[in-house]
Amino acid sequence: MIHPPVPLGTFPTPLEPAPRLAAALGLGPDDLWVKRDDLTGLGGGGNKIRKLEWAVGAALAEGADTLVTTGAPQSNHARLTAAAGARLGLRVVLVLRGAPGASRSGNLALDGLFGARLAWAGAVDQAGLDAAAAEVCARLRAGGSRPALIPFGGSSVLGARGYLRCGAELREQLPDLRTAVVALGSGGTMAGLVAALGNASVLGVDVGALADPAAAVAEFATPLTTEEVAPEGLRIRRDQVGAGYAALTGPVREALRLAARTEGLALDPTYTGRALAGLHAAVRDGGIRPGEKTVLLHTGGLPGLFGHPDALAFAEEGTTVLDG
């Protein structure tokens, strides 16, 4: 049984033209648009709210009083799970990789402000993180709580329904859309868009969160469509990962600067920065062409910029002192 979503965000989000950024990338002035899913409202905004509406709706229907989820220390999904819990009067426990003592800036600061409790899992892989979350849920149940485990990144077949709806918004806002470009992390956002728009109309830019992101997208998208989605049929760029998920690469630096100085758009170094870097690379190699309508999905994540020392230092390098 599919439970109805709980309203958490403000929709539809705006679709804005980006003519100066388009020109900088080598596109025509009417070719590039930005879907502002950073403006979803709750907790600083971002794409995870669309997924959480479904996941938290199911948790409430099943009687949960506590939300448990996993992520990296600067997880946008963890921050928005904490915000959703605060709005709905639910306790929240975030099971994070690493150990106490990491920077408290960025998303971690907001986790604390929203009242979440943290459980540090140490230096673990995804399987280890999942096991730590299961152990936390078991301890909570033993203490009389009713926890609901929200999957990594909010990504599941259920969570992907949030981006099935977003795809419908995009089709209504821009009927002649050719390509929607989106950061590909845990897979649910791209999966919903693929289910709504079709394989050929979605370009995912891998950020390095999963070893096999194509398999995750196909797994989440297939139940939402009338046909099986094959991993090999997806449009995915894997050339923007660089040294890893937390690394600030040269192309991402350029993407952050371009978006900020052409359109006043603030991107984050892990997701939206990589998405724009991948879009730029696709223009250069002909995967995205002038004369076709392209949408950059702005999935939010700005607090992550303030928790990324290298990105902050890079941003501050751009300041100049006025003489006289």
C-alpha positions in Angstrom: 0.0 0.0 0.0 1.3 3.4 -0.9 0.5 6.0 1.7 -0.1 9.6 0.7 2.7 12.1 1.0 2.9 14.6 3.9 3.1 18.2 2.6 6.6 19.6 3.5 7.6 21.8 0.6 6.3 24.7 -1.6 5.5 23.5 -5.2 5.8 24.0 -8.1 9.3 25.4 -7.8 10.2 28.2 -10.3 11.8 27.6 -13.7 14.1 30.5 -14.5 16.0 31.4 -17.7 19.8 31.7 -17.5 20.9 33.5 -20.6 24.2 34.8 -19.3 25.2 31.4 -18.1 24.1 29.9 -21.4 26.3 32.2 -23.3 29.3 31.4 -21.1 28.7 27.7 -21.8 28.4 28.1 -25.5 24.6 27.8 -25.7 22.0 30.2 -27.2 20.3 32.8 -24.9 17.0 30.8 -24.8 18.6 27.4 -24.4 19.3 27.1 -20.7 16.8 27.2 -17.8 17.3 26.5 -14.0 14.7 24.5 -12.1 14.9 26.0 -8.6 14.5 23.0 -6.3 16.7 24.9 -3.9 13.6 26.9 -3.2 11.4 24.1 -1.8 11.2 25.9 1.5 11.7 23.7 4.5 15.0 23.7 6.4 17.0 25.6 3.8 15.4 23.9 0.8 16.7 21.2 -1.6 15.6 18.2 -3.6 15.4 15.8 -0.6 12.1 17.4 0.5 10.2 15.9 -2.5 11.4 12.5 -1.5 10.8 13.0 2.2 7.2 13.9 1.7 6.6 10.3 0.6 9.0 8.6 3.0 7.8 10.5 6.1 4.2 10.2 5.0 4.6 6.4 5.1 6.4 6.6 8.5 3.5 8.6 10.0 0.9 6.2 8.6 2.8 3.4 10.3 2.8 5.1 13.7 6.5 6.2 13.8 7.5 8.7 16.5 11.2 8.8 15.5 13.0 9.2 12.1 16.4 7.6 11.6 18.5 8.1 8.5 22.1 7.9 7.4 24.6 10.0 5.5 28.0 11.8 5.4 28.7 14.5 7.9 27.6 17.2 5.5 24.5 15.3 4.3 21.7 17.6 2.8 19.3 14.7 3.3 20.2 14.4 7.0 19.7 18.1 7.5 16.2 18.0 5.8 15.2 14.9 7.7 16.0 16.8 10.9 13.9 19.8 9.7 11.0 17.5 8.7 11.1 15.9 12.2 11.1 19.4 13.8 8.1 20.5 11.8 6.1 17.3 12.5 7.0 16.9 16.2 9.1 13.7 15.5 12.4 12.8 17.1 15.3 12.5 14.6 18.5 10.4 14.9 21.2 10.9 12.2 23.6 8.0 11.8 26.7 9.6 10.1 30.0 8.4 8.9 33.1 9.5 10.9 33.6 10.6 14.5 32.7 13.5 16.8 34.9 16.5 16.4 34.3 17.3 12.7 33.5 20.8 11.7 30.2 22.0 13.1 29.6 24.4 10.2 27.3 23.9 7.3 24.7 21.1 7.5 26.0 19.8 10.8 25.2 23.2 12.4 21.7 23.0 11.1 21.3 19.4 12.3 21.9 20.7 15.8 19.7 23.7 15.4 16.8 21.5 14.3 17.3 19.3 17.4 18.6 16.1 15.8 20.6 13.6 17.8 23.8 12.2 16.1 25.2 8.7 16.2 28.7 8.4 14.7 29.4 5.2 12.9 33.2 5.6 12.3 35.0 5.0 9.1 32.5 2.6 7.5 31.4 1.8 4.0 27.7 1.9 3.0 27.0 -1.6 4.4 28.6 -0.7 7.7 26.6 2.5 7.8 23.4 0.6 7.1 24.3 -1.9 9.9 24.9 1.0 12.3 21.5 2.5 11.5 19.8 -0.9 12.0 21.5 -1.2 15.4 20.3 2.3 16.4 16.8 1.4 15.4 16.9 -1.8 17.5 18.1 0.2 20.6 15.3 2.8 20.1 12.7 0.0 19.8 14.1 -1.6 23.0 13.6 1.7 24.7 10.0 2.0 23.7 10.3 4.3 20.6 8.8 3.6 17.2 11.6 4.4 14.7 11.2 4.6 11.0 14.4 4.1 8.9 14.5 6.5 6.0 16.9 5.2 3.3 20.2 6.8 2.4 19.5 10.0 0.5 15.8 9.4 0.8 16.2 7.3 -2.3 13.8 4.4 -2.9 11.0 3.6 -5.3 8.7 5.5 -2.9 11.0 8.5 -2.6 11.5 8.7 -6.4 7.8 9.5 -6.7 8.7 13.0 -5.6 10.7 13.4 -8.8 8.0 11.7 -10.9 5.9 14.7 -9.9 8.8 17.1 -10.6 9.1 15.7 -14.1 5.5 16.5 -14.7 6.1 20.0 -13.4 8.9 20.4 -15.9 6.9 19.2 -18.8 4.2 21.7 -18.0 6.7 24.6 -17.5 8.8 23.8 -20.6 7.0 21.5 -23.1 9.9 21.4 -25.6 12.5 20.4 -22.9 15.2 18.3 -24.5 17.5 17.5 -21.6 17.3 17.8 -17.8 20.7 17.7 -16.2 20.9 16.6 -12.5 23.5 15.5 -10.0 23.4 11.8 -9.5 24.1 10.8 -5.9 21.9 8.1 -4.3 19.8 7.7 -7.4 16.2 8.6 -6.5 16.1 12.1 -8.0 17.3 10.9 -11.4 15.1 7.8 -11.2 11.9 9.9 -10.8 12.9 12.2 -13.6 13.6 9.2 -15.9 10.3 7.7 -15.1 8.5 11.0 -16.0 10.6 12.2 -18.9 12.2 9.1 -20.4 15.8 7.9 -20.5 16.8 10.2 -23.4 15.7 13.4 -21.7 17.7 13.1 -18.5 21.5 13.4 -18.1 22.8 12.4 -14.7 26.2 13.6 -13.5 27.7 11.1 -11.1 29.1 12.7 -7.9 30.7 9.5 -6.6 28.3 8.6 -3.8 27.6 5.0 -5.1 29.8 2.4 -6.8 27.1 1.6 -9.3 24.7 4.6 -9.6 23.1 3.3 -12.9 21.9 0.2 -11.2 20.3 2.2 -8.4 18.5 4.6 -10.9 17.2 1.6 -12.8 16.0 -0.2 -9.7 14.1 2.9 -8.4 12.7 4.0 -11.8 11.4 0.7 -13.2 8.4 0.2 -10.9 7.2 3.8 -11.8 7.1 3.1 -15.5 5.3 0.7 -17.8 8.6 -0.7 -19.2 11.8 -1.9 -17.5 14.6 0.8 -17.3 17.9 -0.8 -18.2 21.0 0.7 -16.6 22.9 0.7 -19.9 20.2 2.8 -21.5 20.7 5.7 -19.0 22.6 8.9 -19.9 25.2 9.2 -17.1 28.5 11.1 -17.1 31.1 9.7 -14.7 33.9 12.1 -15.6 33.2 14.7 -12.8 33.9 12.5 -9.7 37.6 13.4 -9.7 39.4 12.3 -6.5 36.1 11.5 -4.8 32.8 12.6 -3.4 34.3 15.3 -1.0 37.0 16.6 -3.5 36.8 20.0 -5.1 37.9 19.6 -8.7 39.0 22.1 -11.2 35.9 21.9 -13.4 33.7 22.3 -10.3 35.6 25.4 -9.3 34.9 26.9 -12.7 31.3 25.9 -12.5 30.8 27.6 -9.1 32.4 30.8 -10.4 30.4 30.8 -13.6 27.0 30.3 -12.0 27.8 32.9 -9.3 29.1 35.6 -11.7 26.7 35.2 -14.6 23.4 34.6 -12.8 24.0 35.2 -9.1 23.4 31.4 -8.5 25.1 29.8 -5.5 26.0 26.2 -6.1 27.5 23.6 -3.7 30.8 21.8 -4.5 29.5 18.2 -4.2 26.2 18.1 -6.2 25.1 21.2 -8.1 28.7 22.2 -8.9 29.3 18.8 -10.5 26.0 18.9 -12.3 27.0 22.2 -14.0 30.5 21.0 -14.7 29.0 17.9 -16.4 26.6 20.1 -18.4 29.6 22.2 -19.5 31.5 19.1 -20.6 28.4 17.8 -22.5 28.2 21.1 -24.4 31.9 20.8 -25.3 31.6 17.2 -26.6 28.2 17.7 -28.3 26.0 15.7 -25.9 24.0 19.0 -25.4 23.7 21.3 -28.4 22.7 24.9 -29.0 19.1 25.3 -30.1 17.8 22.7 -27.7 16.1 23.5 -24.4 18.2 22.3 -21.5 17.3 22.5 -17.7 19.8 22.4 -14.9 18.1 21.0 -11.8 19.3 23.1 -8.9 19.0 20.6 -6.1 20.1 23.0 -3.3 22.8 22.1 -0.8 24.1 25.5 -0.1 24.9 24.7 3.6 27.4 22.1 2.3 29.5 25.0 0.8 30.0 26.4 4.3 31.1 22.9 5.6 33.7 22.5 2.8 37.0 24.2 3.7 38.5 24.0 0.2 35.4 25.4 -1.4 35.2 28.2 1.2 38.8 29.1 0.6 38.3 29.1 -3.2 35.2 31.4 -2.8 37.0 33.8 -0.6 39.9 34.1 -3.1 37.4 35.9 -5.4 37.1 38.9 -3.1 39.0 42.1 -3.9 39.7 45.2 -1.9 38.6 48.5 -3.3 41.6 50.9 -3.3 41.2 54.5 -2.1 
